Amino acid sequence: MKKSLLALAVLGAFAGAAQAQSSVTIYGIVDTGVVYQSKVATPTGGTGSKFSLNSGVIQGSRIGFKGTEDLGGGLSAVFNLEAGFSNDTGGLDDSKTSNTLFRRKSVVGLAGNFGSVLLGRQTDFADTISSYTSVQDFGGWTGAAGHNLDRLEGTRTNNSISYTTANLNGFTGNLMYGFGETAGQTSAGQAFGIGGKYDNGPLGLGINYYQSKAGSTPADTSLLAATGTNQFTNGTSNGSTAQKVLNVAASYQFGPARVYGNWSRVKQDLNTQANLTAAGVGSLASISNRTLAASNKADIYEIGTAYSLSPSLKLLAAVDHTRAQFDGVSGKAKLTQVSLGTDYWLSKRTDLYAFLAYSKATDLNNPGVADSSGTDGNQGAVAVGIRHKF
């Protein structure tokens, strides 16, 4: 009897040790707010105000699974699966394909003292250094003003492999490569990126460069049209550079105030007049077709601050200014958005927020602030919502 009890105790100890070496975490965010937008197009062709219940005002609502297994010798196997959903409807949040379950992230790899190597669908390093920008506090509220274009909002790369170094006295570096998966033409659809960040007390610095090429199955998801297909229908563009993005960001904590600034340059050489017309976008002679996504060059500037009145309450402010050029159009189009907000944390996992913004566009289609473009050069928007993290 004593031997049996001893054997059971030993087996239980081994089982507990094995279980301790492996862990899986379920996590998520549910973010929903009431949004008001002025000067939105009506179904009859007029202009009117719009009220809506929007999911993901700051951060996209999501559910995720991440885990690690200790392989010994300081080496671990890791994975992360993350699905986005629209909390206001309960549907999957996927605007380009209908069968992408883990749209936000789907990676597996190894991690250790050397850093980490991840394979799958993932964001490039611009998403990491976005913590030095307005994305840290306003999230998607400043996306339409330029961060959706410069990748700081987190644009995914399919079929990719990335290497991130361990923290080296405050510095972390990253390399990424995305496979285009086109037989006989390795360069078609491929993407690559290189970036780094440096944290030293109150100071944060970040830089990232990302380049992608057109192809029938582009690694860069920003090159996919709403149908989920290559947006460049001309086959001769396969292997040609479609997007080049450089981000430079800095943030500094002055006591209760975090002050930040950043600049991004985006070049999209395939956005020519002929290409846009062939793709059915139409002539850029019309301002309604002058969208940031259709520009062939854009510079995005931002300054902002987050001031902590208390550990629970923050006051937020940001100014975003974008200058864009279009093929066949002289001069530069301009877009400016001023954002103000407050964020109050009821607990470590639940907060209430209130944002307002005013955007003004010149010689450019106003993308609006939230989910609807403006019908003329300016638009105002207000959002009040709640976010819960679990």
C-alpha positions in Angstrom: 0.0 0.0 0.0 2.8 2.4 1.0 4.6 1.5 -2.2 1.5 2.2 -4.3 1.1 5.6 -2.6 4.8 6.4 -3.2 4.5 5.4 -6.8 1.4 7.6 -7.3 3.2 10.5 -5.6 6.2 10.2 -7.9 4.0 10.0 -11.0 2.1 13.0 -9.8 5.3 14.9 -9.3 6.4 14.1 -12.8 3.0 15.0 -14.3 3.1 18.3 -12.5 6.7 19.0 -13.7 5.7 18.2 -17.3 2.6 20.4 -17.1 4.7 23.3 -15.6 7.0 23.1 -18.6 4.2 23.9 -21.0 1.5 26.5 -20.9 -1.3 27.9 -23.0 -3.0 31.2 -22.5 -6.4 32.4 -23.8 -6.6 36.2 -24.1 -8.6 38.8 -25.9 -9.9 42.4 -26.2 -13.5 43.6 -26.6 -13.6 47.2 -27.7 -16.9 48.9 -28.7 -18.0 52.6 -28.9 -20.8 54.8 -30.0 -19.5 57.0 -32.9 -20.8 60.2 -34.4 -19.5 61.4 -37.8 -20.5 64.6 -39.7 -20.7 65.1 -43.5 -21.2 61.4 -44.5 -22.7 60.5 -47.9 -26.4 59.5 -47.7 -28.0 56.7 -49.8 -29.7 59.4 -51.9 -26.5 61.2 -52.7 -26.8 63.9 -50.2 -24.8 64.7 -47.0 -25.8 63.9 -43.4 -24.6 63.0 -39.9 -24.1 59.4 -39.0 -24.4 57.6 -35.6 -23.1 54.0 -35.3 -22.0 51.4 -32.9 -18.4 50.5 -33.9 -16.2 47.6 -32.8 -12.5 48.3 -32.3 -12.4 52.1 -31.9 -9.0 51.9 -30.2 -8.0 48.2 -30.6 -9.6 45.6 -32.8 -11.7 43.2 -30.9 -10.0 39.8 -30.8 -9.5 36.4 -29.2 -6.2 34.7 -29.1 -4.3 31.7 -28.0 -0.6 31.7 -27.2 1.6 29.0 -25.7 5.1 27.9 -24.9 6.8 24.6 -24.2 10.1 24.4 -22.5 12.4 22.2 -24.6 15.4 22.5 -22.3 18.7 24.3 -22.5 16.9 27.7 -22.6 15.0 26.8 -25.8 11.2 27.0 -26.0 8.7 26.2 -28.7 6.1 29.1 -29.0 2.9 29.7 -30.9 0.3 32.5 -31.2 -3.1 32.3 -33.0 -5.2 35.5 -33.0 -8.6 36.0 -34.6 -10.3 39.4 -35.0 -14.1 39.9 -34.8 -16.6 42.7 -34.9 -18.2 42.9 -31.5 -21.1 45.0 -32.8 -22.2 42.1 -35.1 -20.4 39.1 -33.8 -18.9 38.4 -37.2 -15.3 37.7 -38.2 -13.3 40.9 -38.9 -11.9 40.2 -42.3 -12.5 42.7 -45.1 -10.5 41.0 -47.9 -11.2 37.2 -47.6 -14.0 35.2 -46.1 -12.0 32.2 -44.9 -9.3 33.7 -42.8 -9.9 32.6 -39.2 -6.7 33.8 -37.6 -6.5 37.0 -39.6 -4.6 39.0 -37.0 -1.8 36.5 -36.3 -0.9 32.9 -36.9 2.7 32.0 -36.0 4.8 29.1 -34.6 8.5 29.1 -33.8 11.4 28.9 -31.4 12.5 31.3 -28.7 15.6 31.4 -26.4 18.6 33.5 -25.4 19.2 34.2 -29.1 15.8 35.8 -29.5 12.9 34.3 -31.5 12.2 32.9 -34.9 8.5 32.9 -36.0 6.9 31.5 -39.1 3.4 32.3 -40.5 1.2 35.3 -40.8 2.5 38.3 -38.8 3.0 42.0 -38.7 6.3 43.6 -39.5 8.3 45.6 -37.0 6.4 48.9 -37.7 3.7 47.4 -35.5 6.2 47.0 -32.6 7.5 50.6 -32.8 3.9 51.9 -33.0 4.1 52.0 -29.2 6.1 55.2 -29.6 3.2 56.8 -31.6 -0.5 57.8 -31.2 -1.4 54.2 -31.8 -0.4 53.5 -28.2 -3.3 55.6 -26.9 -5.6 56.5 -29.8 -5.2 53.2 -31.7 -7.3 53.2 -34.9 -8.7 56.7 -34.2 -5.6 58.1 -36.1 -5.4 55.3 -38.7 -7.2 57.0 -41.5 -5.0 60.1 -41.2 -2.0 58.1 -42.3 -1.2 55.1 -40.0 -3.2 52.7 -42.1 -0.9 53.5 -45.0 2.5 53.6 -43.2 1.9 50.2 -41.5 2.0 51.6 -37.9 -1.6 50.2 -37.5 -0.2 46.7 -38.0 -0.3 45.4 -41.6 0.1 41.6 -42.0 2.6 39.7 -44.1 1.6 36.2 -45.2 4.0 33.2 -45.6 6.6 35.0 -43.6 9.6 34.2 -41.4 11.0 36.7 -38.9 13.9 36.9 -36.5 13.8 39.2 -33.5 16.9 39.5 -31.3 17.0 39.3 -27.6 17.1 42.6 -25.7 20.7 43.8 -26.1 21.2 46.6 -23.5 18.0 48.2 -24.6 18.3 47.5 -28.3 16.1 45.0 -30.1 16.4 44.2 -33.8 14.2 42.5 -36.4 14.5 40.9 -39.8 11.5 39.6 -41.9 11.1 37.9 -45.2 7.8 37.0 -46.9 7.6 34.4 -49.7 5.7 35.3 -52.8 5.3 31.6 -53.6 5.2 32.0 -57.4 6.8 29.2 -59.4 9.6 30.3 -61.7 9.6 33.9 -60.4 11.0 34.1 -56.8 10.8 37.9 -56.6 7.0 38.0 -57.5 5.0 38.8 -54.4 8.0 38.7 -52.0 8.5 41.1 -49.1 11.2 41.9 -46.6 11.7 44.2 -43.7 14.4 45.3 -41.2 13.9 47.3 -38.1 15.1 48.1 -34.6 14.2 49.9 -31.4 16.0 51.3 -28.4 14.6 51.7 -24.9 16.5 53.6 -22.2 14.4 54.7 -19.3 12.0 57.4 -20.4 13.5 57.4 -24.0 12.2 55.2 -26.8 13.5 55.2 -30.4 12.3 53.1 -33.3 13.1 52.7 -37.0 11.7 50.3 -39.6 12.0 49.7 -43.4 9.6 47.5 -45.3 9.5 46.7 -49.0 7.1 44.5 -51.0 6.6 43.4 -54.6 3.5 42.7 -56.7 2.6 39.1 -57.5 -0.4 36.8 -57.9 -0.1 35.8 -54.2 1.6 38.8 -52.6 3.0 38.3 -49.1 2.1 41.9 -48.2 -1.6 41.9 -47.5 -1.8 45.6 -48.3 -1.5 44.6 -51.9 -4.7 42.6 -51.8 -7.8 44.1 -53.2 -11.2 43.8 -51.3 -11.8 40.6 -53.2 -8.6 39.0 -51.7 -6.9 39.0 -55.1 -3.8 40.8 -56.3 -4.9 44.4 -56.8 -2.4 44.9 -59.7 -4.1 43.0 -62.5 -1.4 43.6 -65.1 0.7 40.5 -65.0 3.8 42.4 -66.2 3.9 44.1 -62.8 4.7 40.8 -61.1 8.1 41.1 -59.3 8.0 44.9 -59.5 8.3 46.9 -56.3 4.9 48.0 -55.2 5.5 49.5 -51.8 8.5 51.0 -49.8 7.9 52.3 -46.3 10.3 53.9 -43.9 9.2 54.7 -40.3 11.2 56.8 -37.8 9.6 57.3 -34.3 10.6 58.7 -30.9 8.9 59.0 -27.5 10.0 60.5 -24.2 8.4 60.4 -20.8 8.6 63.8 -19.0 7.2 62.9 -15.6 3.5 62.5 -16.1 3.6 63.4 -19.8 4.6 61.2 -22.7 5.6 63.3 -25.7 6.1 61.7 -29.1 6.8 62.4 -32.7 7.3 60.3 -35.9 7.7 60.5 -39.6 7.0 58.0 -42.3 7.6 58.0 -46.1 5.6 55.7 -48.3 6.4 55.1 -52.0 4.0 53.1 -54.2 5.6 53.1 -57.6 3.0 51.0 -59.3 0.3 53.6 -58.6 0.5 55.1 -62.0 -2.3 56.7 -64.0 -2.4 53.8 -66.4 -2.3 51.2 -63.7 -5.1 52.8 -61.7 -7.3 53.1 -64.8 -6.7 49.5 -65.7 -7.6 48.4 -62.2 -10.9 50.2 -62.5 -10.1 53.0 -60.0 -10.7 55.7 -62.6 -9.0 58.9 -63.5 -7.2 60.9 -60.8 -8.6 64.0 -62.4 -11.5 63.6 -60.0 -10.7 64.3 -56.3 -13.0 61.5 -55.2 -10.4 59.0 -56.6 -7.4 60.7 -54.9 -7.2 58.4 -51.9 -4.1 57.9 -49.8 -4.0 54.2 -51.0 -3.9 55.5 -54.6 -1.0 57.9 -54.0 2.5 57.1 -55.4 4.3 59.0 -52.6 3.3 60.2 -49.2 4.9 61.8 -46.2 3.2 61.3 -42.8 4.1 63.5 -39.8 2.8 63.3 -36.3 3.3 64.9 -32.9 1.3 64.1 -29.7 1.2 63.7 -26.0 -0.4 61.6 -23.3 -0.7 63.3 -19.9 -1.5 61.3 -16.8 -3.6 63.3 -14.4 -3.6 60.3 -12.1 -2.7 56.6 -12.4 -6.2 56.0 -13.8 -6.9 59.1 -16.0 -5.1 60.3 -19.1 -5.6 63.3 -21.3 -4.6 62.7 -25.0 -3.8 64.9 -28.0 -2.3 64.3 -31.4 -1.8 66.1 -34.7 -1.3 64.1 -37.9 -0.4 65.7 -41.2 0.0 63.8 -44.5 1.2 65.2 -47.8 0.5 62.9 -50.8 1.5 62.9 -54.5 -0.4 61.3 -57.4 0.7 60.3 -60.8 -0.4 62.8 -63.4 -1.5 65.4 -60.8 0.7 68.5 -60.1 1.2 69.7 -56.6 0.7 67.8 -53.3 -2.6 66.9 -51.6 -2.8 67.5 -47.9 -4.7 65.9 -45.0 -4.6 67.1 -41.4 -6.3 65.5 -38.4 -6.4 67.0 -34.9 -7.4 64.5 -32.2 -8.2 65.0 -28.5 -9.3 62.4 -26.0 -9.5 61.1 -22.4 -9.0 57.6 -21.2 -10.1 56.5 -17.7 -9.2 53.0 -16.3 -11.8 51.5 -14.0 -9.4 48.6 -13.4 -6.3 47.1 -14.9 -8.4 45.5 -17.6 -11.3 47.8 -18.2 -11.3 51.4 -19.4 -13.7 54.1 -20.6 -12.7 56.5 -23.4 -14.0 59.6 -25.1 -12.4 60.9 -28.3 -13.1 63.8 -30.7 -11.3 64.7 -34.0 -11.5 67.1 -36.8 -9.9 66.2 -40.2 -9.4 68.6 -43.2 -8.3 67.5 -46.7 -7.1 69.6 -49.6 -7.0 68.2 -53.1 -7.6 64.8 -51.6 -10.6 62.6 -50.9 -11.2 63.0 -47.2 -11.0 59.4 -45.7 -12.9 60.5 -42.6 -12.0 59.6 -39.1 -13.9 56.4 -38.3 -15.6 54.2 -40.8 -17.0 56.7 -43.4 -15.3 59.2 -45.7 -16.2 62.8 -45.7 -18.3 64.3 -48.5 -16.2 67.5 -48.6 -12.8 68.7 -47.3 -13.6 68.4 -43.6 -15.2 66.1 -41.1 -15.8 66.0 -37.4 -16.1 62.8 -35.3 -16.8 61.9 -31.7 -16.5 58.4 -30.0 -17.4 57.3 -26.5 -16.8 53.6 -25.6 -15.5 50.9 -23.4 -12.7 48.4 -23.7 -12.1 45.2 -21.7 -9.0 43.0 -21.8 -9.0 39.5 -20.6 
